[in-house]
Amino acid sequence: SGFAPELASVIINQYGDEIWNDGNFEFILNRINENGNIFGYSTINYPINTGMKANTDMDVVWSTLDSDPLDMHEFKQISNGNYMGFTRENVQGPIPSDNYMTQYFQMIGYEADGVTPEFPWFGQKIVEWNADHEVIWSWNPFDHFTMDDYDNYEGTWYNAYFTQEFDWMHSNAFHFDEQESVIYVSHRHLSRITKIAYPSGEVIWNMGLPSEYMASGDEHICTDLLFSFQHNIQLLDDGDLLFFDNGNLSDMLLGDSNPTTRIRRIRVINDSHCETVWQYDMPQNLFGLGMGSVQLLDNGNYSIYTFGSGLNDPECSVIEVTPD
């Protein structure tokens, strides 16, 4: 599924033939359960269906109804039968004094001193609803993360200048693990993956960039991985974490001649350090500036989707890669 040039979702069979589409329901599909129910985001009857469960006839089985609009990145039914997704949380925050856009903010009247709370920031709150549409649990990142942490290298402040709001976190995926009672969350713009205890909300660890690039980096685990702007965090049956490392900052962080996307399968040892189990460095023309996903298939191979925007040669692709 995708959001440009319009919201749309399709199913393609093994021969590459389209066998189903959402019938102009303006739907982004981000989850299919074992019964064939589909979960995602639709602008039809906005915002009622911004978190919805449907069948493949696009009959809405359940939706968040009168809640705040949901973020389109992730919505699904978790193992306890409840529903979980992202909603938007807003606060006022500062504009950094050392960003390449700082002078432009100052030219239109902002202090941009890194201290004054003068500019709208937003992040993604994780929310859980029961079948009766009642909010029974939530996790607000502003209660757990310092606003001293933000992306200061990619184009997030460039975008903020034109939209007049700062997309602080751009959380884009979560994995609810019933066995350990934790949630793994990907925060794209912080180049961070977080493990959260459920239901206490305690942050067990943040995995991300070192202090050279992120204020709280000394508190991060696995800073040697140097992934950036990642998508699609998931926990595999054997306890490994699998995700799509977009690598937007890989030329700066890893010395790549051009930004390079990597598929990362890692194991976290004692909640303190990481072991790389498997990694695939994608050809530079298949670098994914945005979006991207990976799935471990039953045959042991990996199915990978990439925006394929590298080397100024767009090649949006779905590929299958063997363990070798």
C-alpha positions as protocol buffer text, in pm:
chain_id: "A"
residue {
  index: 1
  type: SER
  ca { x: 0 y: 0 z: 0 }
}
residue {
  index: 2
  type: GLY
  ca { x: 106 y: 360 z: -37 }
}
residue {
  index: 3
  type: PHE
  ca { x: 7 y: 722 z: 18 }
}
residue {
  index: 4
  type: ALA
  ca { x: 116 y: 888 z: -307 }
}
residue {
  index: 5
  type: PRO
  ca { x: -16 y: 996 z: -548 }
}
residue {
  index: 6
  type: GLU
  ca { x: -323 y: 880 z: -352 }
}
residue {
  index: 7
  type: LEU
  ca { x: -402 y: 641 z: -68 }
}
residue {
  index: 8
  type: ALA
  ca { x: -439 y: 295 z: -217 }
}
residue {
  index: 9
  type: SER
  ca { x: -379 y: -73 z: -136 }
}
residue {
  index: 10
  type: VAL
  ca { x: -354 y: -382 z: -355 }
}
residue {
  index: 11
  type: ILE
  ca { x: -282 y: -752 z: -321 }
}
residue {
  index: 12
  type: ILE
  ca { x: -43 y: -906 z: -575 }
}
residue {
  index: 13
  type: ASN
  ca { x: -2 y: -1281 z: -624 }
}
residue {
  index: 14
  type: GLN
  ca { x: 322 y: -1475 z: -673 }
}
residue {
  index: 15
  type: TYR
  ca { x: 310 y: -1412 z: -1048 }
}
residue {
  index: 16
  type: GLY
  ca { x: 295 y: -1036 z: -1007 }
}
residue {
  index: 17
  type: ASP
  ca { x: -75 y: -1006 z: -1095 }
}
residue {
  index: 18
  type: GLU
  ca { x: -300 y: -770 z: -902 }
}
residue {
  index: 19
  type: ILE
  ca { x: -581 y: -984 z: -757 }
}
residue {
  index: 20
  type: TRP
  ca { x: -745 y: -730 z: -522 }
}
residue {
  index: 21
  type: ASN
  ca { x: -759 y: -360 z: -450 }
}
residue {
  index: 22
  type: ASP
  ca { x: -940 y: -143 z: -199 }
}
residue {
  index: 23
  type: GLY
  ca { x: -1192 y: -15 z: -454 }
}
residue {
  index: 24
  type: ASN
  ca { x: -1118 y: 357 z: -406 }
}
residue {
  index: 25
  type: PHE
  ca { x: -1161 y: 329 z: -29 }
}
residue {
  index: 26
  type: GLU
  ca { x: -853 y: 551 z: 8 }
}
residue {
  index: 27
  type: PHE
  ca { x: -699 y: 290 z: 233 }
}
residue {
  index: 28
  type: ILE
  ca { x: -347 y: 229 z: 362 }
}
residue {
  index: 29
  type: LEU
  ca { x: -312 y: -133 z: 470 }
}
residue {
  index: 30
  type: ASN
  ca { x: -52 y: -203 z: 737 }
}
residue {
  index: 31
  type: ARG
  ca { x: -157 y: -532 z: 893 }
}
residue {
  index: 32
  type: ILE
  ca { x: -327 y: -860 z: 791 }
}
residue {
  index: 33
  type: ASN
  ca { x: -420 y: -1112 z: 1059 }
}
residue {
  index: 34
  type: GLU
  ca { x: -440 y: -1490 z: 1031 }
}
residue {
  index: 35
  type: ASN
  ca { x: -813 y: -1469 z: 952 }
}
residue {
  index: 36
  type: GLY
  ca { x: -763 y: -1238 z: 655 }
}
residue {
  index: 37
  type: ASN
  ca { x: -886 y: -922 z: 829 }
}
residue {
  index: 38
  type: ILE
  ca { x: -704 y: -609 z: 717 }
}
residue {
  index: 39
  type: PHE
  ca { x: -608 y: -314 z: 934 }
}
residue {
  index: 40
  type: GLY
  ca { x: -511 y: 38 z: 844 }
}
residue {
  index: 41
  type: TYR
  ca { x: -608 y: 395 z: 771 }
}
residue {
  index: 42
  type: SER
  ca { x: -873 y: 544 z: 543 }
}
residue {
  index: 43
  type: THR
  ca { x: -978 y: 901 z: 474 }
}
residue {
  index: 44
  type: ILE
  ca { x: -1334 y: 789 z: 396 }
}
residue {
  index: 45
  type: ASN
  ca { x: -1563 y: 937 z: 666 }
}
residue {
  index: 46
  type: TYR
  ca { x: -1260 y: 1108 z: 818 }
}
residue {
  index: 47
  type: PRO
  ca { x: -1156 y: 1069 z: 1098 }
}
residue {
  index: 48
  type: ILE
  ca { x: -1379 y: 773 z: 1186 }
}
residue {
  index: 49
  type: ASN
  ca { x: -1182 y: 522 z: 980 }
}
residue {
  index: 50
  type: THR
  ca { x: -831 y: 648 z: 1046 }
}
residue {
  index: 51
  type: GLY
  ca { x: -791 y: 333 z: 1258 }
}
residue {
  index: 52
  type: MET
  ca { x: -1000 y: 50 z: 1118 }
}
residue {
  index: 53
  type: LYS
  ca { x: -1040 y: -325 z: 1079 }
}
residue {
  index: 54
  type: ALA
  ca { x: -1217 y: -454 z: 768 }
}
residue {
  index: 55
  type: ASN
  ca { x: -1273 y: -760 z: 554 }
}
residue {
  index: 56
  type: THR
  ca { x: -1158 y: -775 z: 193 }
}
residue {
  index: 57
  type: ASP
  ca { x: -1499 y: -650 z: 77 }
}
residue {
  index: 58
  type: MET
  ca { x: -1401 y: -331 z: 264 }
}
residue {
  index: 59
  type: ASP
  ca { x: -1684 y: -376 z: 514 }
}
residue {
  index: 60
  type: VAL
  ca { x: -1568 y: -195 z: 827 }
}
residue {
  index: 61
  type: VAL
  ca { x: -1567 y: -443 z: 1117 }
}
residue {
  index: 62
  type: TRP
  ca { x: -1434 y: -200 z: 1380 }
}
residue {
  index: 63
  type: SER
  ca { x: -1299 y: 153 z: 1386 }
}
residue {
  index: 64
  type: THR
  ca { x: -1187 y: 409 z: 1642 }
}
residue {
  index: 65
  type: LEU
  ca { x: -1500 y: 618 z: 1562 }
}
residue {
  index: 66
  type: ASP
  ca { x: -1487 y: 956 z: 1740 }
}
residue {
  index: 67
  type: SER
  ca { x: -1126 y: 941 z: 1862 }
}
residue {
  index: 68
  type: ASP
  ca { x: -864 y: 1190 z: 1756 }
}
residue {
  index: 69
  type: PRO
  ca { x: -739 y: 1115 z: 1402 }
}
residue {
  index: 70
  type: LEU
  ca { x: -484 y: 837 z: 1400 }
}
residue {
  index: 71
  type: ASP
  ca { x: -143 y: 842 z: 1239 }
}
residue {
  index: 72
  type: MET
  ca { x: -141 y: 634 z: 920 }
}
residue {
  index: 73
  type: HIS
  ca { x: 176 y: 440 z: 993 }
}
residue {
  index: 74
  type: GLU
  ca { x: 57 y: 161 z: 1222 }
}
residue {
  index: 75
  type: PHE
  ca { x: -276 y: 33 z: 1349 }
}
residue {
  index: 76
  type: LYS
  ca { x: -353 y: -324 z: 1451 }
}
residue {
  index: 77
  type: GLN
  ca { x: -524 y: -556 z: 1693 }
}
residue {
  index: 78
  type: ILE
  ca { x: -287 y: -681 z: 1960 }
}
residue {
  index: 79
  type: SER
  ca { x: -283 y: -1022 z: 2125 }
}
residue {
  index: 80
  type: ASN
  ca { x: -519 y: -929 z: 2411 }
}
residue {
  index: 81
  type: GLY
  ca { x: -793 y: -844 z: 2158 }
}
residue {
  index: 82
  type: ASN
  ca { x: -763 y: -467 z: 2198 }
}
residue {
  index: 83
  type: TYR
  ca { x: -657 y: -221 z: 1929 }
}
residue {
  index: 84
  type: MET
  ca { x: -345 y: -7 z: 1924 }
}
residue {
  index: 85
  type: GLY
  ca { x: -226 y: 286 z: 1714 }
}
residue {
  index: 86
  type: PHE
  ca { x: -60 y: 628 z: 1715 }
}
residue {
  index: 87
  type: THR
  ca { x: -228 y: 962 z: 1780 }
}
residue {
  index: 88
  type: ARG
  ca { x: -73 y: 1307 z: 1766 }
}
residue {
  index: 89
  type: GLU
  ca { x: 58 y: 1492 z: 2074 }
}
residue {
  index: 90
  type: ASN
  ca { x: 148 y: 1864 z: 2055 }
}
residue {
  index: 91
  type: VAL
  ca { x: 373 y: 2088 z: 2270 }
}
residue {
  index: 92
  type: GLN
  ca { x: 570 y: 2410 z: 2228 }
}
residue {
  index: 93
  type: GLY
  ca { x: 944 y: 2364 z: 2193 }
}
residue {
  index: 94
  type: PRO
  ca { x: 1260 y: 2554 z: 2097 }
}
residue {
  index: 95
  type: ILE
  ca { x: 1427 y: 2597 z: 1759 }
}
residue {
  index: 96
  type: PRO
  ca { x: 1792 y: 2486 z: 1763 }
}
residue {
  index: 97
  type: SER
  ca { x: 2060 y: 2754 z: 1751 }
}
residue {
  index: 98
  type: ASP
  ca { x: 2305 y: 2544 z: 1548 }
}
residue {
  index: 99
  type: ASN
  ca { x: 2095 y: 2404 z: 1264 }
}
residue {
  index: 100
  type: TYR
  ca { x: 2157 y: 2504 z: 902 }
}
residue {
  index: 101
  type: MET
  ca { x: 1804 y: 2652 z: 902 }
}
residue {
  index: 102
  type: THR
  ca { x: 1850 y: 2858 z: 1222 }
}
residue {
  index: 103
  type: GLN
  ca { x: 1916 y: 3189 z: 1044 }
}
residue {
  index: 104
  type: TYR
  ca { x: 1605 y: 3149 z: 831 }
}
residue {
  index: 105
  type: PHE
  ca { x: 1387 y: 3108 z: 1140 }
}
residue {
  index: 106
  type: GLN
  ca { x: 1550 y: 3414 z: 1294 }
}
residue {
  index: 107
  type: MET
  ca { x: 1483 y: 3614 z: 979 }
}
residue {
  index: 108
  type: ILE
  ca { x: 1108 y: 3565 z: 1026 }
}
residue {
  index: 109
  type: GLY
  ca { x: 1109 y: 3663 z: 1392 }
}
residue {
  index: 110
  type: TYR
  ca { x: 1190 y: 3355 z: 1598 }
}
residue {
  index: 111
  type: GLU
  ca { x: 1456 y: 3361 z: 1868 }
}
residue {
  index: 112
  type: ALA
  ca { x: 1590 y: 3021 z: 1750 }
}
residue {
  index: 113
  type: ASP
  ca { x: 1822 y: 3012 z: 2051 }
}
residue {
  index: 114
  type: GLY
  ca { x: 1774 y: 2645 z: 2141 }
}
residue {
  index: 115
  type: VAL
  ca { x: 1595 y: 2738 z: 2464 }
}
residue {
  index: 116
  type: THR
  ca { x: 1282 y: 2949 z: 2406 }
}
residue {
  index: 117
  type: PRO
  ca { x: 965 y: 2732 z: 2376 }
}
residue {
  index: 118
  type: GLU
  ca { x: 827 y: 2917 z: 2075 }
}
residue {
  index: 119
  type: PHE
  ca { x: 754 y: 2662 z: 1803 }
}
residue {
  index: 120
  type: PRO
  ca { x: 499 y: 2379 z: 1771 }
}
residue {
  index: 121
  type: TRP
  ca { x: 650 y: 2033 z: 1806 }
}
residue {
  index: 122
  type: PHE
  ca { x: 448 y: 1714 z: 1765 }
}
residue {
  index: 123
  type: GLY
  ca { x: 511 y: 1351 z: 1843 }
}
residue {
  index: 124
  type: GLN
  ca { x: 315 y: 1026 z: 1841 }
}
residue {
  index: 125
  type: LYS
  ca { x: 137 y: 892 z: 2146 }
}
residue {
  index: 126
  type: ILE
  ca { x: 68 y: 517 z: 2159 }
}
residue {
  index: 127
  type: VAL
  ca { x: -298 y: 452 z: 2243 }
}
residue {
  index: 128
  type: GLU
  ca { x: -486 y: 130 z: 2322 }
}
residue {
  index: 129
  type: TRP
  ca { x: -864 y: 95 z: 2283 }
}
residue {
  index: 130
  type: ASN
  ca { x: -1091 y: -187 z: 2391 }
}
residue {
  index: 131
  type: ALA
  ca { x: -1372 y: -324 z: 2174 }
}
residue {
  index: 132
  type: ASP
  ca { x: -1609 y: -63 z: 2322 }
}
residue {
  index: 133
  type: HIS
  ca { x: -1387 y: 219 z: 2189 }
}
residue {
  index: 134
  type: GLU
  ca { x: -1265 y: 317 z: 2535 }
}
residue {
  index: 135
  type: VAL
  ca { x: -903 y: 430 z: 2577 }
}
residue {
  index: 136
  type: ILE
  ca { x: -758 y: 195 z: 2838 }
}
residue {
  index: 137
  type: TRP
  ca { x: -385 y: 272 z: 2804 }
}
residue {
  index: 138
  type: SER
  ca { x: -157 y: 531 z: 2645 }
}
residue {
  index: 139
  type: TRP
  ca { x: 208 y: 628 z: 2635 }
}
residue {
  index: 140
  type: ASN
  ca { x: 307 y: 991 z: 2578 }
}
residue {
  index: 141
  type: PRO
  ca { x: 666 y: 1039 z: 2454 }
}
residue {
  index: 142
  type: PHE
  ca { x: 688 y: 1389 z: 2599 }
}
residue {
  index: 143
  type: ASP
  ca { x: 666 y: 1228 z: 2944 }
}
residue {
  index: 144
  type: HIS
  ca { x: 961 y: 998 z: 2876 }
}
residue {
  index: 145
  type: PHE
  ca { x: 1198 y: 1163 z: 2625 }
}
residue {
  index: 146
  type: THR
  ca { x: 1400 y: 1480 z: 2658 }
}
residue {
  index: 147
  type: MET
  ca { x: 1339 y: 1747 z: 2398 }
}
residue {
  index: 148
  type: ASP
  ca { x: 1716 y: 1799 z: 2392 }
}
residue {
  index: 149
  type: ASP
  ca { x: 1709 y: 1500 z: 2155 }
}
residue {
  index: 150
  type: TYR
  ca { x: 1612 y: 1582 z: 1797 }
}
residue {
  index: 151
  type: ASP
  ca { x: 1739 y: 1533 z: 1445 }
}
residue {
  index: 152
  type: ASN
  ca { x: 1985 y: 1809 z: 1360 }
}
residue {
  index: 153
  type: TYR
  ca { x: 2130 y: 1664 z: 1040 }
}
residue {
  index: 154
  type: GLU
  ca { x: 1857 y: 1556 z: 798 }
}
residue {
  index: 155
  type: GLY
  ca { x: 1588 y: 1782 z: 655 }
}
residue {
  index: 156
  type: THR
  ca { x: 1345 y: 1781 z: 947 }
}
residue {
  index: 157
  type: TRP
  ca { x: 1402 y: 2149 z: 1033 }
}
residue {
  index: 158
  type: TYR
  ca { x: 1395 y: 2241 z: 665 }
}
residue {
  index: 159
  type: ASN
  ca { x: 1048 y: 2087 z: 648 }
}
residue {
  index: 160
  type: ALA
  ca { x: 952 y: 2256 z: 975 }
}
residue {
  index: 161
  type: TYR
  ca { x: 1035 y: 2596 z: 830 }
}
residue {
  index: 162
  type: PHE
  ca { x: 782 y: 2550 z: 550 }
}
residue {
  index: 163
  type: THR
  ca { x: 511 y: 2367 z: 746 }
}
residue {
  index: 164
  type: GLN
  ca { x: 560 y: 2581 z: 1061 }
}
residue {
  index: 165
  type: GLU
  ca { x: 557 y: 2275 z: 1285 }
}
residue {
  index: 166
  type: PHE
  ca { x: 831 y: 2029 z: 1382 }
}
residue {
  index: 167
  type: ASP
  ca { x: 776 y: 1657 z: 1321 }
}
residue {
  index: 168
  type: TRP
  ca { x: 986 y: 1561 z: 1622 }
}
residue {
  index: 169
  type: MET
  ca { x: 964 y: 1182 z: 1627 }
}
residue {
  index: 170
  type: HIS
  ca { x: 778 y: 1048 z: 1324 }
}
residue {
  index: 171
  type: SER
  ca { x: 712 y: 720 z: 1505 }
}
residue {
  index: 172
  type: ASN
  ca { x: 626 y: 471 z: 1235 }
}
residue {
  index: 173
  type: ALA
  ca { x: 600 y: 117 z: 1376 }
}
residue {
  index: 174
  type: PHE
  ca { x: 551 y: -80 z: 1696 }
}
residue {
  index: 175
  type: HIS
  ca { x: 554 y: -444 z: 1798 }
}
residue {
  index: 176
  type: PHE
  ca { x: 354 y: -562 z: 2100 }
}
residue {
  index: 177
  type: ASP
  ca { x: 516 y: -867 z: 2264 }
}
residue {
  index: 178
  type: GLU
  ca { x: 267 y: -1040 z: 2490 }
}
residue {
  index: 179
  type: GLN
  ca { x: 519 y: -1295 z: 2620 }
}
residue {
  index: 180
  type: GLU
  ca { x: 750 y: -1038 z: 2781 }
}
residue {
  index: 181
  type: SER
  ca { x: 478 y: -771 z: 2810 }
}
residue {
  index: 182
  type: VAL
  ca { x: 675 y: -504 z: 2626 }
}
residue {
  index: 183
  type: ILE
  ca { x: 636 y: -282 z: 2322 }
}
residue {
  index: 184
  type: TYR
  ca { x: 912 y: -210 z: 2071 }
}
residue {
  index: 185
  type: VAL
  ca { x: 868 y: 123 z: 1891 }
}
residue {
  index: 186
  type: SER
  ca { x: 1051 y: 283 z: 1600 }
}
residue {
  index: 187
  type: HIS
  ca { x: 1097 y: 661 z: 1613 }
}
residue {
  index: 188
  type: ARG
  ca { x: 1225 y: 752 z: 1268 }
}
residue {
  index: 189
  type: HIS
  ca { x: 1337 y: 1112 z: 1313 }
}
residue {
  index: 190
  type: LEU
  ca { x: 1527 y: 1028 z: 1633 }
}
residue {
  index: 191
  type: SER
  ca { x: 1696 y: 728 z: 1465 }
}
residue {
  index: 192
  type: ARG
  ca { x: 1584 y: 539 z: 1775 }
}
residue {
  index: 193
  type: ILE
  ca { x: 1415 y: 213 z: 1870 }
}
residue {
  index: 194
  type: THR
  ca { x: 1264 y: 198 z: 2219 }
}
residue {
  index: 195
  type: LYS
  ca { x: 1166 y: -96 z: 2438 }
}
residue {
  index: 196
  type: ILE
  ca { x: 879 y: -2 z: 2669 }
}
residue {
  index: 197
  type: ALA
  ca { x: 746 y: -204 z: 2962 }
}
residue {
  index: 198
  type: TYR
  ca { x: 372 y: -265 z: 2940 }
}
residue {
  index: 199
  type: PRO
  ca { x: 163 y: -147 z: 3115 }
}
residue {
  index: 200
  type: SER
  ca { x: 397 y: 61 z: 3335 }
}
residue {
  index: 201
  type: GLY
  ca { x: 528 y: 260 z: 3038 }
}
residue {
  index: 202
  type: GLU
  ca { x: 883 y: 251 z: 3175 }
}
residue {
  index: 203
  type: VAL
  ca { x: 1151 y: 286 z: 2909 }
}
residue {
  index: 204
  type: ILE
  ca { x: 1367 y: -27 z: 2942 }
}
residue {
  index: 205
  type: TRP
  ca { x: 1616 y: 93 z: 2681 }
}
residue {
  index: 206
  type: ASN
  ca { x: 1665 y: 328 z: 2391 }
}
residue {
  index: 207
  type: MET
  ca { x: 1872 y: 198 z: 2103 }
}
residue {
  index: 208
  type: GLY
  ca { x: 2013 y: 474 z: 1886 }
}
residue {
  index: 209
  type: LEU
  ca { x: 2286 y: 720 z: 1807 }
}
residue {
  index: 210
  type: PRO
  ca { x: 2584 y: 805 z: 2031 }
}
residue {
  index: 211
  type: SER
  ca { x: 2624 y: 1138 z: 2212 }
}
residue {
  index: 212
  type: GLU
  ca { x: 2813 y: 1285 z: 1917 }
}
residue {
  index: 213
  type: TYR
  ca { x: 2481 y: 1299 z: 1732 }
}
residue {
  index: 214
  type: MET
  ca { x: 2214 y: 1284 z: 2004 }
}
residue {
  index: 215
  type: ALA
  ca { x: 2214 y: 1463 z: 2342 }
}
residue {
  index: 216
  type: SER
  ca { x: 2120 y: 1155 z: 2547 }
}
residue {
  index: 217
  type: GLY
  ca { x: 2338 y: 922 z: 2340 }
}
residue {
  index: 218
  type: ASP
  ca { x: 2543 y: 810 z: 2640 }
}
residue {
  index: 219
  type: GLU
  ca { x: 2227 y: 646 z: 2774 }
}
residue {
  index: 220
  type: HIS
  ca { x: 2158 y: 456 z: 2449 }
}
residue {
  index: 221
  type: ILE
  ca { x: 2245 y: 93 z: 2393 }
}
residue {
  index: 222
  type: CYS
  ca { x: 2406 y: -45 z: 2076 }
}
residue {
  index: 223
  type: THR
  ca { x: 2530 y: 293 z: 1955 }
}
residue {
  index: 224
  type: ASP
  ca { x: 2782 y: 117 z: 1730 }
}
residue {
  index: 225
  type: LEU
  ca { x: 2503 y: 8 z: 1493 }
}
residue {
  index: 226
  type: LEU
  ca { x: 2462 y: 366 z: 1365 }
}
residue {
  index: 227
  type: PHE
  ca { x: 2129 y: 304 z: 1190 }
}
residue {
  index: 228
  type: SER
  ca { x: 1919 y: 602 z: 1088 }
}
residue {
  index: 229
  type: PHE
  ca { x: 1560 y: 689 z: 990 }
}
residue {
  index: 230
  type: GLN
  ca { x: 1450 y: 326 z: 1020 }
}
residue {
  index: 231
  type: HIS
  ca { x: 1112 y: 158 z: 960 }
}
residue {
  index: 232
  type: ASN
  ca { x: 922 y: -161 z: 1041 }
}
residue {
  index: 233
  type: ILE
  ca { x: 1053 y: -283 z: 1378 }
}
residue {
  index: 234
  type: GLN
  ca { x: 941 y: -638 z: 1460 }
}
residue {
  index: 235
  type: LEU
  ca { x: 1029 y: -917 z: 1700 }
}
residue {
  index: 236
  type: LEU
  ca { x: 1087 y: -1258 z: 1543 }
}
residue {
  index: 237
  type: ASP
  ca { x: 991 y: -1588 z: 1704 }
}
residue {
  index: 238
  type: ASP
  ca { x: 1350 y: -1655 z: 1812 }
}
residue {
  index: 239
  type: GLY
  ca { x: 1381 y: -1319 z: 1987 }
}
residue {
  index: 240
  type: ASP
  ca { x: 1575 y: -1138 z: 1715 }
}
residue {
  index: 241
  type: LEU
  ca { x: 1474 y: -787 z: 1613 }
}
residue {
  index: 242
  type: LEU
  ca { x: 1432 y: -723 z: 1240 }
}
residue {
  index: 243
  type: PHE
  ca { x: 1399 y: -378 z: 1086 }
}
residue {
  index: 244
  type: PHE
  ca { x: 1454 y: -170 z: 774 }
}
residue {
  index: 245
  type: ASP
  ca { x: 1741 y: 74 z: 827 }
}
residue {
  index: 246
  type: ASN
  ca { x: 1674 y: 345 z: 569 }
}
residue {
  index: 247
  type: GLY
  ca { x: 2021 y: 486 z: 626 }
}
residue {
  index: 248
  type: ASN
  ca { x: 1943 y: 849 z: 550 }
}
residue {
  index: 249
  type: LEU
  ca { x: 2251 y: 951 z: 750 }
}
residue {
  index: 250
  type: SER
  ca { x: 2471 y: 655 z: 658 }
}
residue {
  index: 251
  type: ASP
  ca { x: 2712 y: 864 z: 453 }
}
residue {
  index: 252
  type: MET
  ca { x: 2783 y: 1074 z: 762 }
}
residue {
  index: 253
  type: LEU
  ca { x: 2760 y: 792 z: 1019 }
}
residue {
  index: 254
  type: LEU
  ca { x: 2920 y: 503 z: 833 }
}
residue {
  index: 255
  type: GLY
  ca { x: 3121 y: 673 z: 559 }
}
residue {
  index: 256
  type: ASP
  ca { x: 2913 y: 535 z: 271 }
}
residue {
  index: 257
  type: SER
  ca { x: 2995 y: 702 z: -60 }
}
residue {
  index: 258
  type: ASN
  ca { x: 2619 y: 742 z: -106 }
}
residue {
  index: 259
  type: PRO
  ca { x: 2340 y: 685 z: 149 }
}
residue {
  index: 260
  type: THR
  ca { x: 2280 y: 312 z: 179 }
}
residue {
  index: 261
  type: THR
  ca { x: 1984 y: 118 z: 313 }
}
residue {
  index: 262
  type: ARG
  ca { x: 2046 y: -192 z: 523 }
}
residue {
  index: 263
  type: ILE
  ca { x: 1828 y: -475 z: 647 }
}
residue {
  index: 264
  type: ARG
  ca { x: 1923 y: -542 z: 1009 }
}
residue {
  index: 265
  type: ARG
  ca { x: 1854 y: -854 z: 1211 }
}
residue {
  index: 266
  type: ILE
  ca { x: 1998 y: -814 z: 1558 }
}
residue {
  index: 267
  type: ARG
  ca { x: 1982 y: -978 z: 1899 }
}
residue {
  index: 268
  type: VAL
  ca { x: 1981 y: -766 z: 2214 }
}
residue {
  index: 269
  type: ILE
  ca { x: 2186 y: -929 z: 2491 }
}
residue {
  index: 270
  type: ASN
  ca { x: 2084 y: -856 z: 2852 }
}
residue {
  index: 271
  type: ASP
  ca { x: 1912 y: -533 z: 2747 }
}
residue {
  index: 272
  type: SER
  ca { x: 2257 y: -377 z: 2712 }
}
residue {
  index: 273
  type: HIS
  ca { x: 2439 y: -463 z: 2389 }
}
residue {
  index: 274
  type: CYS
  ca { x: 2366 y: -602 z: 2044 }
}
residue {
  index: 275
  type: GLU
  ca { x: 2487 y: -881 z: 1822 }
}
residue {
  index: 276
  type: THR
  ca { x: 2428 y: -861 z: 1447 }
}
residue {
  index: 277
  type: VAL
  ca { x: 2270 y: -1190 z: 1337 }
}
residue {
  index: 278
  type: TRP
  ca { x: 2222 y: -1099 z: 969 }
}
residue {
  index: 279
  type: GLN
  ca { x: 2260 y: -789 z: 759 }
}
residue {
  index: 280
  type: TYR
  ca { x: 2199 y: -702 z: 396 }
}
residue {
  index: 281
  type: ASP
  ca { x: 2347 y: -386 z: 246 }
}
residue {
  index: 282
  type: MET
  ca { x: 2124 y: -293 z: -43 }
}
residue {
  index: 283
  type: PRO
  ca { x: 2257 y: -163 z: -376 }
}
residue {
  index: 284
  type: GLN
  ca { x: 2288 y: 212 z: -356 }
}
residue {
  index: 285
  type: ASN
  ca { x: 2029 y: 270 z: -628 }
}
residue {
  index: 286
  type: LEU
  ca { x: 1778 y: 92 z: -401 }
}
residue {
  index: 287
  type: PHE
  ca { x: 1843 y: 330 z: -113 }
}
residue {
  index: 288
  type: GLY
  ca { x: 1507 y: 414 z: 48 }
}
residue {
  index: 289
  type: LEU
  ca { x: 1491 y: 782 z: 141 }
}
residue {
  index: 290
  type: GLY
  ca { x: 1149 y: 719 z: 297 }
}
residue {
  index: 291
  type: MET
  ca { x: 923 y: 421 z: 360 }
}
residue {
  index: 292
  type: GLY
  ca { x: 1041 y: 61 z: 347 }
}
residue {
  index: 293
  type: SER
  ca { x: 975 y: -276 z: 506 }
}
residue {
  index: 294
  type: VAL
  ca { x: 1112 y: -628 z: 545 }
}
residue {
  index: 295
  type: GLN
  ca { x: 949 y: -962 z: 620 }
}
residue {
  index: 296
  type: LEU
  ca { x: 1110 y: -1294 z: 706 }
}
residue {
  index: 297
  type: LEU
  ca { x: 940 y: -1552 z: 486 }
}
residue {
  index: 298
  type: ASP
  ca { x: 861 y: -1914 z: 573 }
}
residue {
  index: 299
  type: ASN
  ca { x: 1126 y: -2027 z: 325 }
}
residue {
  index: 300
  type: GLY
  ca { x: 1394 y: -1839 z: 519 }
}
residue {
  index: 301
  type: ASN
  ca { x: 1431 y: -1561 z: 264 }
}
residue {
  index: 302
  type: TYR
  ca { x: 1356 y: -1194 z: 322 }
}
residue {
  index: 303
  type: SER
  ca { x: 1091 y: -1000 z: 131 }
}
residue {
  index: 304
  type: ILE
  ca { x: 1195 y: -635 z: 110 }
}
residue {
  index: 305
  type: TYR
  ca { x: 1012 y: -325 z: -9 }
}
residue {
  index: 306
  type: THR
  ca { x: 1214 y: -14 z: -85 }
}
residue {
  index: 307
  type: PHE
  ca { x: 1128 y: 329 z: -220 }
}
residue {
  index: 308
  type: GLY
  ca { x: 1441 y: 290 z: -432 }
}
residue {
  index: 309
  type: SER
  ca { x: 1534 y: 656 z: -459 }
}
residue {
  index: 310
  type: GLY
  ca { x: 1913 y: 626 z: -465 }
}
residue {
  index: 311
  type: LEU
  ca { x: 2155 y: 766 z: -723 }
}
residue {
  index: 312
  type: ASN
  ca { x: 1876 y: 987 z: -864 }
}
residue {
  index: 313
  type: ASP
  ca { x: 1745 y: 676 z: -1038 }
}
residue {
  index: 314
  type: PRO
  ca { x: 1405 y: 592 z: -885 }
}
residue {
  index: 315
  type: GLU
  ca { x: 1348 y: 219 z: -875 }
}
residue {
  index: 316
  type: CYS
  ca { x: 1067 y: 145 z: -630 }
}
residue {
  index: 317
  type: SER
  ca { x: 1100 y: -229 z: -580 }
}
residue {
  index: 318
  type: VAL
  ca { x: 988 y: -541 z: -398 }
}
residue {
  index: 319
  type: ILE
  ca { x: 1271 y: -793 z: -389 }
}
residue {
  index: 320
  type: GLU
  ca { x: 1333 y: -1133 z: -228 }
}
residue {
  index: 321
  type: VAL
  ca { x: 1678 y: -1198 z: -85 }
}
residue {
  index: 322
  type: THR
  ca { x: 1821 y: -1530 z: 33 }
}
residue {
  index: 323
  type: PRO
  ca { x: 2013 y: -1560 z: 361 }
}
residue {
  index: 324
  type: ASP
  ca { x: 2327 y: -1585 z: 145 }
}
